[in-house]
């Protein structure tokens, strides 16, 4: 009798209100983004930023899929592992960043979006008199730097084999600084990533490289596991729309490499 009287009092509404606020939040699916300067990165206040982060955030907002998905920026090695272990829904900037054993482990049935940008390795020098446009321009006395863990290719491996020393560094910023200081003769730099380093160093004119020579060329996109196909198709349609209407070039700005 006392219990019945209690629930007929105004306390019932307070009880129900508290119960509503204590309902567990529905976990969102994760899009694992590989940490890359200027593309996917953490700001000083640990907020996510970067042009690719802006692009995918915009696509999720425009499709209202931001209610179901969240972008989480991780070190590239971890982001790829999380996708291979099927612990996240999607991964960016795409399958071409998987190399060697990682590439072999990548499932064949993954969903692949329309590429939203290109990434190219350019052989950059600090002298306008030296433009590297083929393997023959690499000397066996050259000291070269490259960011650790970047995708490889047969041509890139041939460059490494021909050079005297190849130094692996943590970032395009570090690589560019070594070149400016004369510590290395050439750098194998990924565009558009190195654009961020130029901006940070307040250098407007990029150092010389050949427009026609790229030892590595990859497509940046988003890949997802098959069970997310319905949502993936909505995101892919939005990416294609951005490319068609010119929005992609605006969103990526100086980092836009697609012709």
VENQUIPE-V937305 format. One record per residue. N is the residue number from 1. RES is the residue in three letters. D_LAST is the distance of its C-alpha to the last C-alpha in whole Angstrom. Layout:
# VENQUIPE-V937305
N:RES:D_LAST
N:RES:D_LAST
This chain:
# VENQUIPE-V937305
1:UNK:77
2:UNK:76
3:UNK:72
4:UNK:72
5:UNK:74
6:UNK:71
7:UNK:68
8:UNK:69
9:UNK:69
10:UNK:66
11:UNK:65
12:UNK:64
13:UNK:61
14:UNK:60
15:UNK:60
16:UNK:58
17:UNK:56
18:UNK:56
19:UNK:55
20:UNK:52
21:UNK:50
22:UNK:51
23:UNK:49
24:UNK:47
25:UNK:43
26:UNK:41
27:UNK:38
28:UNK:35
29:UNK:32
30:UNK:30
31:UNK:27
32:UNK:27
33:UNK:24
34:UNK:24
35:UNK:25
36:UNK:22
37:UNK:22
38:UNK:20
39:UNK:19
40:UNK:22
41:UNK:25
42:UNK:28
43:UNK:30
44:UNK:33
45:UNK:35
46:UNK:33
47:UNK:31
48:UNK:28
49:UNK:25
50:UNK:21
51:UNK:18
52:UNK:17
53:UNK:21
54:UNK:21
55:UNK:18
56:UNK:20
57:UNK:23
58:UNK:22
59:UNK:21
60:UNK:25
61:UNK:26
62:UNK:25
63:UNK:26
64:UNK:29
65:UNK:29
66:UNK:29
67:UNK:33
68:UNK:33
69:UNK:30
70:UNK:30
71:UNK:27
72:UNK:29
73:UNK:27
74:UNK:29
75:UNK:29
76:UNK:26
77:UNK:29
78:UNK:31
79:UNK:28
80:UNK:28
81:UNK:31
82:UNK:32
83:UNK:29
84:UNK:31
85:UNK:34
86:UNK:33
87:UNK:34
88:UNK:31
89:UNK:29
90:UNK:26
91:UNK:24
92:UNK:21
93:UNK:18
94:UNK:19
95:UNK:20
96:UNK:19
97:UNK:20
98:UNK:24
99:UNK:25
100:UNK:28
101:UNK:31
102:UNK:29
103:UNK:27
104:UNK:30
105:UNK:31
106:UNK:28
107:UNK:30
108:UNK:28
109:UNK:28
110:UNK:26
111:UNK:24
112:UNK:20
113:UNK:18
114:UNK:14
115:UNK:12
116:UNK:11
117:UNK:9
118:UNK:9
119:UNK:12
120:UNK:13
121:UNK:16
122:UNK:16
123:UNK:20
124:UNK:21
125:UNK:24
126:UNK:26
127:UNK:27
128:UNK:25
129:UNK:27
130:UNK:26
131:UNK:22
132:UNK:22
133:UNK:20
134:UNK:22
135:UNK:25
136:UNK:27
137:UNK:27
138:UNK:28
139:UNK:32
140:UNK:34
141:UNK:35
142:UNK:32
143:UNK:32
144:UNK:29
145:UNK:28
146:UNK:25
147:UNK:25
148:UNK:28
149:UNK:26
150:UNK:23
151:UNK:22
152:UNK:23
153:UNK:22
154:UNK:24
155:UNK:23
156:UNK:23
157:UNK:27
158:UNK:27
159:UNK:26
160:UNK:29
161:UNK:31
162:UNK:31
163:UNK:31
164:UNK:35
165:UNK:34
166:UNK:31
167:UNK:31
168:UNK:30
169:UNK:29
170:UNK:29
171:UNK:26
172:UNK:23
173:UNK:25
174:UNK:28
175:UNK:26
176:UNK:25
177:UNK:29
178:UNK:30
179:UNK:28
180:UNK:29
181:UNK:33
182:UNK:33
183:UNK:34
184:UNK:31
185:UNK:30
186:UNK:26
187:UNK:24
188:UNK:22
189:UNK:19
190:UNK:17
191:UNK:14
192:UNK:13
193:UNK:17
194:UNK:18
195:UNK:17
196:UNK:20
197:UNK:23
198:UNK:22
199:UNK:22
200:UNK:26
201:UNK:27
202:UNK:26
203:UNK:24
204:UNK:22
205:UNK:21
206:UNK:19
207:UNK:21
208:UNK:20
209:UNK:18
210:UNK:16
211:UNK:13
212:UNK:13
213:UNK:16
214:UNK:15
215:UNK:18
216:UNK:17
217:UNK:13
218:UNK:14
219:UNK:12
220:UNK:14
221:UNK:15
222:UNK:19
223:UNK:22
224:UNK:25
225:UNK:29
226:UNK:30
227:UNK:32
228:UNK:30
229:UNK:28
230:UNK:29
231:UNK:28
232:UNK:25
233:UNK:24
234:UNK:24
235:UNK:22
236:UNK:19
237:UNK:20
238:UNK:19
239:UNK:16
240:UNK:14
241:UNK:16
242:UNK:14
243:UNK:11
244:UNK:12
245:UNK:14
246:UNK:12
247:UNK:14
248:UNK:12
249:UNK:10
250:UNK:14
251:UNK:15
252:UNK:13
253:UNK:13
254:UNK:13
255:UNK:12
256:UNK:9
257:UNK:6
258:UNK:4
259:UNK:0
